[in-house]
Structures are given as structure tokens and as C-alpha cells.
Amino acid sequence: MVGPDRAIGIVGGTGMLGRAIADALLDRQVVSARQLWVANRSGAEGAFDDHPGVNMTTSHQAVADACDVILLVVPPASAASIAMDASERLVISVMAGVSIAQLGTFTCARRIIRAMSSPAAREGLAYSPWCASDDVTAGDRKSAVAIFEACGLTDEVESEAHIECFTAMTGPVPGFVAFYAKAMVDYAETQGIAPDIANRAVRQLFLGAGTLMSTGTMTPAEHVTQMINYAGTTAAGLQEMDRSSITKDIAKGLDAAVARTRSIG
């Protein structure tokens, strides 16, 4: 299992997602700076000035040689460039659209976990589902949980197909949520509300709604039912939306995102 005395390597650790995960692991003491290895194209140490001791390198193989667990956080189009022998290591990938079979080819590993996360990991707010190859051990699973719990919430899911769905749904933070928020801001502006006030109001709405849904026990569906049963102004809006094609249109958008996930690797 990972801990302050076990080395973790991140290939692509200075990109948006890689750095967010690195910060989460360091800030929550899953790994110490001296036991974290980061590979990027420049190997520049300045990227982690706020965490002295992080090992920087341009060599993927150096990371594989030094670390017990290796996280792959490079753009999917660059996956083939990973090229390392990590045959005795646990490899965890958060690269969209890159299959476990492909990961085995690129890294020579047999113990592979395919996951998805988001830059919200830095604040401990990511959702990071994952699935495992047949050779992954109980200890490997504990390591994955420790890493992803530092980033937020996590679950082991049944298949790579489920990872592909979550890549589309929960990977693009704020993505689809921001699209709905934009629609609400646009509506407010058509009613003559100043853009800065509309943005402020909708941002606070989503903060409050997200917090209530995260900390409460009701499901999203139960929240909707509760508001409809209350029979107030929100109920009128929700009932009109329910009669519209919005649910089907959202599903079409998610289908398109999932299809892209399955073709990108």
C-alpha cells in the first residue's frame, strides 16, 4: 500500500490534471516530497518549488525504476510515447480513452488500473472511478483507494465501459454543469439583470445546490420530487422541463461525449 515510505511516480505531473493529483497527494500526506517522482518534458524542478524535494526527470523509465506505483496523466494522443518497462509495478492511468490492453502494451505492466479523475482533485472534490486488470492485488486496490480518496470520492466499477461513461460525465469539470449554469445566466440577462449580478447569483446557486446534494442523504431524483411536491414556483419550472425534450437532449450530448471517449485512444 502507498504511504510516506513508498515512492509514487506521475508521468505528466505538471499538466493541469497531473499537478492537481500531485498536490492532492502531497497536501494530504499520501506521499512525501522526497518519495514523489514527476516526469515531464523539461524535468524543470521549479514546478514544485512549494514542495521541496520532489524528484523531477524527463525519463519515464527513471520513474518506473524508482517507484512502486506509477500514475499516467499524459494526453491520450501521447500515450504511445510513454514507452517504459514497468512490468513489476502497479500502473494507474487517468488517460481518457486508453484501454487496459493498450496500457499493457505501452508499459509492459500486468497490474493495471484504469481510472478517471478531474482537476478538482486539488481541492479534494474530484470523483475518481476505476477498474482493474485481473492481476491487480488486494494491496494494489488499497493503494488506488488511498490515492483517489486524497483527490475526493472514489469507487471501483465493473468495467472499462463504465469508466468511459464517467470520463464523459464527471471528467470534464465543470463542463456540463457550467453549460446549464450558462443557460441560467443567459436567461437572467434576457430579463434585464446585469451580467455580473447574474453570474454571481448562479455561481452561488450551484455552490449551494452542490453542497446540499453532496452532504445530504437525498438523491438528485428525490430533490426533484420534493420540489415538485412542494408545488411552488420551482415545481412549475420542473414540470415544464419534464414535458420537454431536455432529458433526451442531455442524453444525446452524453452519448456523443462517450463515443468520443471510445475513439480518442
N, C-alpha and C positions, 0 to 999 in steps of 0.2 A: 504494500500500500504506500501511496505517496506520503511524504512528510518532510519536515525540515532537513532530514538527513538523507533524502533521496533526491536525485537530480531529475529535473524536468527540462525538456528542450522544446522550444517553439520555433518552427520554421515558418518565417513570415511574421515574426513577433513585433515588428514596428509598423505594420499596417493598422488600419482602424480597428479591425476585429482582433488581430493578434495582440496589439498593445492593450486593448481593453481586457482581454483574458489575462495577460501578463500582470497588469495592475491588480486585477482581482486576486490572483494567486499570491502576489507579494503582500498586498494590503491586508489580506485575511490570513496570512502566515501559513498557507498551504505549503509554500516552499520559501526558503531563504534566498536572498540575492545571490549568494555565492554558489547556490545549487541550481540556479536558473541559467540555462543556456539559450541564447537567442541568435538565430541565423537570419541575416538579411543580405541584400546585395552589396552593401558598403561595409558592413561589420563595424560601423561607427559606434564608439562607446557612448557618445554624447546623448544618445537616445534615451538612456536610463540614468541620467545624472542624479535624479531624485531617488534612485535605488543603487547606491554604490556597491560594486562587487558583482553585478550581473555580467556573465561571460558572453561577449559578443564575438561572432565569427561570420565569415562568408561561406564556410564549408558545411554543407548538410551532413556529410559523413562525420565531421567532428562532433556534431550534435548527437548523431546515432551512437558514436563510440563512447560518449561521456554520460549519456542519460539513460535512465530506466524507462521513462515514459516520454514519448515524442508526440507533440501536437503539430499537425499540419494545418496552416492557416494562410495558404497562398491562393491567389486567384485560380479558379478552375482551369483556365486556359494555360496556366503554367504548371499544371500537375505533373506532366511528364518530365519536367526539369528537376524534380525532386531527386530522383536517382540516387538512392542510398542503400546500403546493406544494413537493415535494422531487423535481421532475422530473429534475434533473441530479445527483441524489445516489444513493449506494448505501443502500438501506433494508434493515435486518436486523430481523426480528421474531421474538421468542420468545413471542408470544401464542398460547395454546392455541386451536386450532380456527379460526383466522382464516386464510383461504386467500390464496394469492398474488394471485389475481384481486381479492379484497376489499382487500388491501393496496394494490394499484394504484389502486383507486377512492379510498381514503382519503388517499393521499399523492401521487397523480399520478406516481409513480415507475414506471420500467420495469425498472430494475436492482434486483431484489428477491431477498432470501434469506429463506426461511422456516426457522426453527430451533426447537429446544427445548433448554433448559438447566435448571439447578436451583440452589437457594441454596448447594449445596456448592461452587459456583464460588468463593466467598470463600476456601476452603481449597485451591483448585486441584484439587478432587475431582469436579467435575461431568463428566457425559458430554453433549456438545452436538452431536448430529447436525444436518445442514442440507441443504437442496436449493435450487436456484437457478432463477430465471426465465431465459428464453432470452437476454436482453440482458446478463446478468451476464458480466463480462470476466474474463480470467485475473488481472488485478490485483485485481479485486473478490474473487476466490476467495482470494488470498493475504491480503487484509485480513480476511476471515472466519476463516481458519485462525489468524491471529495473535491475533485477539480470543478465539476459543474455546479455543486452546491455553493462554492465560492462565488460563482457567477450569478446565482439566483436559484430558480427551481429546476428540477431535472426529473426525468423518467426514462426507464428503459422501455422501448417499444418493440413491437413484434417483428417488424420487417423494414427493409430499406424503402419499400413503398411508403410506409408511414413517415419515414424521415423526409422523403421527397414532398409529402403533403405539408409537413411542418416547415420545411425550407420555404415553401411558398407563403404559408400563413403567418408564422411567427418570426422568421428570419429577418424580413425587411422592416426593422424598427426605424421610424414609426410607420412608414409605408401606408398600408391600407387604412389604418386608424387616422393618419394625417389627411388622407383623401376625404374621409367622412367629415373630419373637422373643417377642412377647407370648404366643403359644401355648406356647412352651417355658417361659416364666416361670410361666404358669398351671399347667402340668404339675408343675413343681418345687414349687409351693406346695401342690398336692394331695398331695404326698409329705411334707408337713410341713416343708419348707425355708422359712426366714424370707424374706419378700418382698425385703428389702434385699440379702440374700445372693444370692437367685435373680436379681434384676436385675443385680447386679454380675457374676455369673458369665456370664450370657447376653450382656451387653454386651461382655465381653472375648472371648467365643467369636466373636461376629460381627466384632469388630475383627481378631482373628487370622485368621479364615477369609477376610475380605475382603482383607487384606494378602497372604495366601498366594496367593489367586486372581489378584490384581492383578499381583504381581511374578513369579509363576511362569509356566511355559510350558504347563501342562496346562489344558484346557478344563474347565468345570464337569462335563460328562459324563464326562470322564476321571477327575476326582476321585472321582465316584460309583463308577465301575467299579473304581478302585483300592481303595476301601474295601470294596466287596463281595468282591473277590478276596482281601482280607486275611482275610475270614471270621471277624471278631471280633464284638464286641457291636454296633458300628455297622452292620455288614453285616446283622444280624438286623433291625434297625430299618428300614434302607433297603429290604430285600426286602419287609417288611410294607407299607411305604408304596407300593412299586411295585405291589403287588397291589390296593391300594385305589383309590379314585376321585380321589385328591388331585390328580393331574396334570390330569385333566379339569376338576376344580373350579377349579383355578387358571386354566386357560384360559378358563372361563366368566367369572371375575372380570375378567380382562384384556379379554375381548370387551366386557364391559359398560363398562369404562373407555374403550376405543377408541370405542365407539358414542357415549358422552357427549362425547368429544373432537370427533367429527364433527358433533355437533348444537349445540355450545356457541357457535360463532362467529356 
